[in-house]
Amino acid sequence: MQLGTRWSVGGPTPERLPPSVVLAVRDVESQLAEVDTSQWRWTLTWLEGRPVVELDDGTTIRVDHAGNVTTSFDGGDDADHH
């Protein structure tokens, strides 16, 4: 696993993120419009060359071997597929 970076919710995403992952990040952020996320951060790491993006609340966005993006909440069931 390779450490990437951290950024604030609503802030600019790292340039290396594929557009499909950026879309998933923005989708999650839009669902949090009523929540105070001013102190929340995203953490980007790289696993086997693919991005893994985790929000402070446990929401995780992953890219599988086929390039499919999945979003899971609190490490539970996959809730969203793009």
N, C-alpha and C positions, 0 to 999 in steps of 0.2 A: 504494500500500500504506500502510495506517495501522497504526502500532505500537499494540499493546494493552497487555499486561502479562505478567509472569512470576510463576509460583507453583511451590511445591515439590510433588514427587510425593506423592500422598496428601492434599494440602492442599485447602482449599476452592477450587472453581473460580470464575472471574469470573461475576458475575450475568448478564452479557449473553450468555453462551453458551447456545445452544439445548439443550433436554434431550437431543436425539439426539447432540449432540457430547459432552455430559457423560457419557452412557452409553458412548460410544466411548473416552473418556479413562479411565473406570473399568475398562473391559474390558482396555485395554492395561496399566493398573496391576496388575490381578489376575494377568496373565501374568508379571509381574516380581516375584512374591512371594519368589522365592528369590534375587533379585539385590539387592545393597546399592545402593539408589537414594537414600540419605540426602543426597547432594550434587546429585542431578539436579533439573532444573527444566523446566517446560513454558514455552513462549513462545507467546503469542497475538498474531497480527497479523490485520489485516483486508485482504482483497483483493477489490476490487469489491463491498464491503459484506458479504462472506461471511467467516466465521472460518477461519483456518488455524492449527492448533495443532501445534507441533513440540516433541518431547522432545529432551533433550540427546544421546540416542543416535541421532538421525536419524529416529525414528518420526514420521510426519506424518499428521495427521487433517485432511481437507478436506471442504468442502461444495460440491457442483457446482451448476450453474445450475438443475437440477431439484430441488435440495434433498436429494439423496442424500449420505450420509456415507461416505467411504472412508478406510481406514487403510493407509498404505504404510510399509514398513520400510526404512531406509537409502536412501530415495529410489528404491527399486526397484519391483517389481511390486505392484499392489494386492493386499493379502492378506486384507482383511476388508471386507465390505459390510454396512451396517445399514440 
